[in-house]
């Protein structure tokens, strides 16, 4: 048994909760993964993982063993990294998950410039508005928009704050009038971005007063770009991040309502699994995101 390999196999299986995913990460066959775990269990004289054909879980012995070996494996990684040439640049495949709308409106045009600066990086950018599991799905980093980040072991770097605006096309206001206060929205046709944390209740603030309006919408959609298209067509009122409609407002295709009320904001974060052992490719992309969203 190559004990170092067996320890790496055990750590990957335990942290990814999957024999198959550990094999893909380490470039080993399922048989090799199972063989290493069996030999390690024989070596320590204890069952480390309970497994069936459908699921697996660490035993108490497995949890104790994992806690101890992680420190040792991390120390080996630190030693290797300390001896790496300092001039070595970022390289390898960088897997990133990002929301589609914010990427298309704020980021995608700058991606070629990033790749031009780092020719040794290959970028696998997955545009998806769902919340991915970074560790389980093998992402190095994700961009997330949220009113508040949920409790998590992930590390978050704040990138930008996007205020929302309530707006509609001039034709909609001509046909239905303008709301004068938040409760008036109950008699208006609203367009709802269904993945938002405030999809069901829109909140407005003024002079310490808070108004919350339950939203009933004939049109709910999982894309802010689709909300923007419906707004342009005069279908209804929508609450949407300002950067997505900035040009429409400037050029008169859309107009704001309830401008004397403040409403929600979405904060953009870059999230990644750990500050420790941050790969140069991930560090380079974080710096790129900070620069782009800071403009």
Order of alpha helices (4+ residues) and beta strands (2+ residues): alpha-alpha-alpha-beta-beta-alpha-beta-alpha-alpha-beta-alpha-beta-beta-alpha-beta-beta-beta-beta-alpha-beta-alpha-beta-beta-beta-alpha
